[in-house]
Amino acid sequence: MKKVVAAYFSPTGNSKKYVTLLAEKIDIPFDTLDFTKKENRRNDVVFSKESIVLFSAPVYAGRLPNINLFDNVKGNGAYAVCIVTYGNREYDDALLELKNICEQKGFQVVAAAAFIGEHTYSEYVGANRPNEQDDLKIEELAEYIKSGISKNCFEGNKLQVKGNEKYCEHKAIPLIPQPNEKCSQCGSCARKCPVGAIDEKTLLSDSTKCISCFACVKCCTKKAREVNNNMYFQLVNMLEKNLKDVEKEAEIFLLK
C-alpha cells in the first residue's frame, strides 16, 4: 500500500475531524482531499490499486448531502473505508448509500463506520464528541486497516452495513440562513459555502441551492447569519429535548 487519502465533505468540521483522526492513527503518511471545496468536485479524481481512500461525509435527514457527492472519483480497485457523521439522531441509509457509491465507482469497501458529532442545528446535541469511546473505536478501526495493509488480507465477503436499499427520500429542509443586522459584508460566508448558494454582493442565500449545512453560520465570527422562522426553533427545541442527554455509541463494520 503506497498511499492513504482522507477524502471528505465537511461543511461544519465533524467529518473532517473523524477521518483525519483515523488517517493519523494508520501511521502511514496521508494526503487530504477536501470535497467541501467546489473545485475539487469538478474534475475527475482517479485512484489506483495501491491506494486506500477514507471517505467521510455528514448525514442530512438520513441521507448523504444531495449534491452528487463523490461523483467525480474513480476507484480502479482501490480499497475504501466509508465514514458518516451524524448529530446523535440516526444515520438511517446514509452509510449504505456511501458504501454503494464507492462500490459503483470501482472501490473495494473494506470497512465502514458511523460516528456522532455536534448537531448542525444545536451545540448541545452530540456535544463533546469524539469522546473516549469514540477514540477506542477509531483505534480499533485503524488497527484493522493497518493489519489488512501489512498482511495484504482484505479479502472476504462483501461488507455489510446498516441501511435500507430503498433509501429514505431526500427531504428538502427549508432552513435557509440569511444575514442579519450584524453583517459587516465581509463575504466569508460566500467563500465558505460549499454549493455556491450565497450571492457575493448581497450575501443572500438562494433557497434553490442551499443545502442547509450551516457552514456559513458556523464560520461567521459576528453571528451575523441566522434562520428566523418557527420551524427552525421548533426543530431545535425537539432535538434538544429528546437528544441532549443521549449518548449514542459509534458503530464500525468490518469484513468477516
N, C-alpha and C positions, 0 to 999 in steps of 0.2 A: 504494500500500500504506500503510494508516494504522496498522496495529497488528501488533506481533510479540509472541507469547506463548510463554514457555518453560513447558511443562506436563510434569510429571514425577512418577513414583512412585519414591522413592529412600530405602529404609529405612536404608541404610548410607552414603549420600552420593555414590556413584560416578555415578549417572545425573544427579543434580542438578549435580554438578561439570562434566560434559561439556556438558550442554545450556546451562548458564549461560555457559561459555566461548564457545560458539558464538553465543549471543544477543548477548554483549558485542561480538563481532567483526563483527556485521552493521551496527553503527553506527546503529541506529535505537532510540530508547527502547523498552524492552520491559517487559511485565508478567510475573509468575510465577504459576503455578497449581500448588500442591503437592497432588497426589492421594495422597500418603502420608498425609495427614490424612483421617480417615474422613468428616468433614463435607463435604469437597469432592467426595466420590464419591456423595453422596446426591441432590443436586438437579441438574436439567438445566443444562448449560453450553452456551450457543448462540453460535456464531461467525458471522461474515459473510464475504462475498467479499473484503472489504478486509483480511482478516487472514491472517497466515501463522503457523501454530502448530508449534512444535518439540516433538514428543512424545519422551519419553525414559523407558526402563524397564529393569530388570535382567533377566537371563536366569537362570531356575532349571531346571536339568536339561533345557536345550534349548528351553524354552517360556517364555512370559510368566508372571508370577505368576497363580495360578489363583483370581482374585477378581473376574472380570468387569471387568477393568481398562479404563478409559476408556469404559465402557458408557453413561455419562450425558452424553456430548458429542455435539453436532450440528454438522456442518461447514458446510452450506449453500453448498458450493462454495469454501470457504476452502482455501488452499494448506496442505500439511503436509509436514514433514520428520520422518522416523522414525529414532530412535536407540535401539539397545540396547547395554547394557554387560554384559560377562561376565568371569569370573575366569580368563581365559587358557586355558580348556579349549576349548569350542566354543560357538557361539551357535545351531547347529542350525536349528530352524524358527522361532525367536523373532522375527527381523526380518521374515520373511514374514508371520507372524501379526499383528504390529503394523501392517504396511502394509495387510493385508486388513481389519483392524478399522477403520482410518482411512478406507479407501475405502468400506466399508459404512456408515460414519457420515456420508458426504457430503463428504469431503475429497478434494482433488486432490493426491495424493502426488507431490512433485517431486524428492525426494532422500531418501536413507537412508544410515545408517552403523552400523557395529559397532565399538565401542571396548572396550579392555581396562582393567579396574580391579582393585584389590586383591580377591582372592577372599574371599567371605564367611567361609570357614572357616579361612583361613590368611593371616597378614600377610606371608608370604614369597612367595606365588604371585600374580603380577600386581602386584608391589610397584613403587612409584615411577612409577606411571602417573597422568596422562599424561606421556610423555617428549617429547623434541624432535621425533621423527617424528609423534607424535600431534598436536602443535601445528601441524605443517605440514599435516596432513590437515584439521584444523579450519579453518585459514586457507583452504585450497582450497575447502572446503565453504561457508565464509562468502562468499568472493568469487563463487562460483557463484550463491548466493542473492541477493547484492546486485546482480549483473549482471541476473539474471532479474527482480528487482523494478524496477530502473531502466529496463529496456528492455521490460518487460511481455511477456516472451517465454518464459514457462513453458508451452511447447506441445511436442508431440511424441508419441512412442509411450508406451504405458503403462510405468511404471517397472518394471524387472525387478531382483529381488534374489535372493539365495541362499535356498534352503529347499525343503522338500517340502510340496506342498499337502495331502498326507495327513500332518498333523502327528504327530510322535512323541507317545507317550502321556504325559499328565501323571503324573509319578511323585511319590507322597506320600513325602516324606523324613522319616523318623521321628527327627528330631534336634530335640528339644524342650527348650530351655533352661529350667532351674529355678533357684530361689535356693539359694545355699549358706550356710555359716555366717558369711560376711562380710556378709550382707544386713542393712542398717540399717532396712529398711522405709520408705525414703524415697518409694517409689512412682514414681520417674522411669521405670522400665521399663514400667509400666502406661500411663503417659501417652504414651510413645514408641511403643508397639505399634500398628502401622498397621491391625490387624484386630481389636482388642479381645479378644485371646486371654488376657490376663493378669488374674486376679482382683484387684481393687483392694484387697481386705482381706488375702488370704493371699499374694498375688503369685505364686501358682502358675499355670503355663501350661496352658491347655486344649488337649490334643493334637488335638481335632477342629477347632479354629480356627487353630492356629499354622501358619504357612507357612514356618517355619524360616529367616526372613530375617535373624535375629540382630541386629535393631535394638536389642533390649533388652540384648544382650551388649555391643554396641559403645558404648551410651550410659552404661553403668554404670561410674562412676569408681572404684568399690571392687572391681571384678572379682568381683562377687557373684552373677553368673549364669553357668551353665555347662551343658554337656551331658556327662554322665558315663556313657558306655557304649562298649563295644568297637567298635561300628560306626562311631562318630564318629572315634575315634582311628585306626582302620584307614583311613578315608577321608582324613583329614588326611595321614597318612603316605604314602598313594598319590599324592595331589595334589602334595605337596612333592617326592617322589622323581621324579615324571615331568614336572613343570611348573615347578619353582622356577627353573631356569636357562633356560627357554624364553622367547624374546622374540617373541611373535606380533605381527603388524602390524595396525593398524586398517584397515578397508575402508570405502570410500564408494561409493555408487551414484547416478548422475546420469541424467537423461533424455538420450536420444540423439537 
